[in-house]
């Protein structure tokens, strides 16, 4: 491997191991063995845990940014409220469905007191939330949506969808009669019926 390839392999192995066993449950020896290098070689690439965390965050950000940019291209410029918020709910679903190891990694980080979740939240969620908040604010200014803190309105859709995803994708709880289509359709309806301005 080149140095860059080995570095990328270490990051991938770290994500896999940390998402399965947590940060405390993974040793540097296990991480080095997973990549096929010695511990000294591991430290040559990442001198501290923070260096490794920063590389993991950068890796995750590159992944989600690339996907977000690809997905937003599928959204019509003249999208209706229903189309936009369905698109948004689908992005949340995709995140839990396709990037489960990242979700687990962030949960371990939060529960075990590591700083990876703090390093991740602002650059990743900040980009998405600012995009959605701008849409919500514009709809409030036009009088179509009731006035409220935009972030609170955004979380009113994020929260329920993420909760169902967590139950089904992470905890494996079967929810009878509930699937992706019904979750997205019903929660978007509830959200829009609750936020739209009533004469």
C-alpha positions as CSV (number, residue, x, y, z in Angstrom):
1,X,0.0,0.0,0.0
2,X,1.0,3.6,-0.5
3,X,1.0,5.8,2.6
4,X,-2.4,7.3,1.5
5,X,-3.9,3.9,0.9
6,X,-2.8,2.7,4.3
7,X,-4.1,5.7,6.0
8,X,-7.5,5.2,4.3
9,X,-7.5,1.5,5.3
10,X,-6.9,2.5,9.0
11,X,-9.8,4.9,8.9
12,X,-12.1,2.3,7.4
13,X,-11.0,-0.3,9.9
14,X,-11.5,2.2,12.8
15,X,-15.0,3.0,11.7
16,X,-15.9,-0.7,11.4
17,X,-14.4,-1.6,14.8
18,X,-15.5,1.4,16.7
19,X,-19.1,1.1,15.4
20,X,-19.2,-2.6,16.5
21,X,-17.4,-2.5,19.9
22,X,-17.1,1.1,20.8
23,X,-14.0,3.2,21.5
24,X,-13.3,1.6,24.8
25,X,-13.9,-1.8,23.5
26,X,-11.4,-1.5,20.7
27,X,-7.6,-1.6,21.3
28,X,-4.9,-0.2,19.1
29,X,-3.6,-3.7,18.8
30,X,-6.9,-4.9,17.3
31,X,-7.1,-1.9,15.0
32,X,-3.5,-2.5,13.8
33,X,-4.2,-6.2,13.3
34,X,-7.4,-5.4,11.3
35,X,-5.3,-3.3,8.8
36,X,-2.3,-5.7,8.8
37,X,0.2,-3.3,10.3
38,X,2.1,-2.9,13.6
39,X,1.0,-0.5,16.3
40,X,4.1,1.7,15.6
41,X,2.9,2.1,12.0
42,X,-0.5,3.0,13.3
43,X,1.0,5.8,15.3
44,X,3.0,7.0,12.3
45,X,-0.3,7.9,10.6
46,X,-2.2,9.0,13.7
47,X,-0.1,10.1,16.6
48,X,-3.1,10.7,18.9
49,X,-6.7,9.6,19.2
50,X,-7.8,13.1,18.4
51,X,-5.9,12.8,15.1
52,X,-7.8,9.6,14.3
53,X,-11.1,11.1,15.3
54,X,-10.5,14.1,13.1
55,X,-9.7,11.9,10.1
56,X,-12.9,9.8,10.8
57,X,-15.0,13.0,10.9
58,X,-13.4,14.2,7.6
59,X,-14.1,10.8,6.0
60,X,-17.8,10.9,7.2
61,X,-18.3,14.5,6.1
62,X,-16.9,13.8,2.6
63,X,-19.3,10.8,2.3
64,X,-22.5,12.6,3.4
65,X,-21.6,15.8,1.5
66,X,-21.2,13.9,-1.7
67,X,-24.5,12.1,-1.2
68,X,-26.3,15.2,-0.2
69,X,-25.2,17.1,-3.2
70,X,-26.2,14.2,-5.5
71,X,-29.6,13.8,-3.8
72,X,-30.5,17.5,-3.9
73,X,-30.0,17.5,-7.7
74,X,-33.0,15.2,-7.8
75,X,-35.2,17.8,-6.2
76,X,-37.2,20.0,-8.6
77,X,-36.4,23.8,-8.5
78,X,-40.2,24.4,-8.1
79,X,-40.8,21.6,-5.6
80,X,-44.0,21.9,-3.6
81,X,-43.9,21.8,0.2
82,X,-45.0,18.1,0.0
83,X,-42.2,17.3,-2.4
84,X,-39.5,19.1,-0.4
85,X,-40.3,17.7,3.0
86,X,-40.8,14.2,1.6
87,X,-37.3,14.6,0.1
88,X,-36.0,15.7,3.4
89,X,-37.6,12.8,5.3
90,X,-36.2,10.4,2.7
91,X,-32.7,11.7,3.4
92,X,-33.1,11.0,7.1
93,X,-34.3,7.5,6.3
94,X,-31.4,6.9,3.9
95,X,-28.9,8.1,6.6
96,X,-30.1,5.4,9.0
97,X,-30.6,2.7,6.4
98,X,-27.3,3.1,4.5
99,X,-25.0,4.6,7.1
100,X,-25.9,2.5,10.2
101,X,-22.3,2.2,11.2
102,X,-21.9,5.9,11.3
103,X,-24.9,6.2,13.6
104,X,-23.6,3.6,15.9
105,X,-20.2,5.3,15.9
106,X,-21.7,8.6,16.9
107,X,-23.7,7.0,19.6
108,X,-20.7,5.2,21.1
109,X,-18.8,8.5,21.0
110,X,-21.6,10.3,22.9
111,X,-22.1,7.6,25.5
112,X,-18.4,7.0,26.1
113,X,-17.6,10.7,26.4
114,X,-15.4,11.0,23.3
115,X,-15.3,14.2,21.3
116,X,-16.0,12.8,17.9
117,X,-19.7,13.6,18.1
118,X,-19.0,17.2,19.0
119,X,-16.5,17.5,16.1
120,X,-19.1,16.0,13.7
121,X,-22.3,17.8,14.7
122,X,-21.6,21.4,13.8
123,X,-20.1,20.9,10.3
124,X,-22.4,18.1,9.3
125,X,-25.7,19.0,10.9
126,X,-25.1,22.7,10.6
127,X,-25.0,22.4,6.8
128,X,-28.3,20.5,6.5
129,X,-30.1,22.4,9.2
130,X,-29.2,25.8,7.7
131,X,-30.5,24.6,4.3
132,X,-33.8,23.5,5.8
133,X,-34.1,26.5,8.1
134,X,-33.8,28.8,5.1
135,X,-36.7,27.0,3.4
136,X,-38.8,27.1,6.6
137,X,-38.1,30.8,7.2
138,X,-39.0,31.8,3.7
139,X,-42.4,30.0,4.0
140,X,-43.0,31.7,7.3
141,X,-42.2,35.1,5.8
142,X,-44.6,34.4,3.0
143,X,-47.3,33.7,5.5
144,X,-47.8,30.0,4.5
145,X,-46.2,28.7,7.7
146,X,-47.0,29.8,11.2
147,X,-44.3,31.8,13.0
148,X,-42.1,29.8,15.3
149,X,-38.3,29.2,15.7
150,X,-37.3,27.6,12.4
151,X,-35.0,25.1,14.2
152,X,-38.0,23.9,16.3
153,X,-40.1,23.4,13.2
154,X,-37.3,21.5,11.5
155,X,-36.9,19.2,14.4
156,X,-40.6,18.5,14.4
157,X,-40.0,16.5,11.2
158,X,-36.5,15.2,11.9
159,X,-37.4,13.8,15.3
160,X,-40.3,11.4,14.5
161,X,-38.7,10.0,11.4
162,X,-35.3,9.5,13.1
163,X,-37.1,7.8,16.0
164,X,-38.8,5.3,13.8
165,X,-35.5,4.7,12.0
166,X,-33.7,4.1,15.2
167,X,-36.3,1.6,16.4
168,X,-36.3,-0.4,13.2
169,X,-32.7,0.0,11.9
170,X,-30.6,0.0,15.1
171,X,-32.8,-1.8,17.6
172,X,-34.4,-4.2,15.1
173,X,-37.9,-3.7,16.5
174,X,-40.6,-4.8,14.1
175,X,-43.3,-2.2,13.7
176,X,-46.3,-4.0,12.2
177,X,-47.9,-2.1,9.3
178,X,-45.1,0.5,9.2
179,X,-42.7,0.9,6.3
180,X,-40.7,3.6,4.7
181,X,-43.5,4.9,2.5
182,X,-46.1,5.1,5.3
183,X,-43.7,6.7,7.8
184,X,-42.7,9.4,5.3
185,X,-46.2,10.1,4.0
186,X,-47.8,10.3,7.4
187,X,-45.2,12.3,9.2
188,X,-44.9,14.8,6.3
189,X,-48.7,15.2,6.4
190,X,-48.7,15.7,10.2
191,X,-45.9,18.2,9.9
192,X,-47.4,20.3,7.2
193,X,-50.9,20.2,8.8
194,X,-49.4,21.4,12.0
195,X,-47.1,24.2,10.6
196,X,-49.3,25.7,7.9
197,X,-50.9,29.0,8.7
198,X,-54.6,28.7,9.4
199,X,-56.9,31.5,8.4
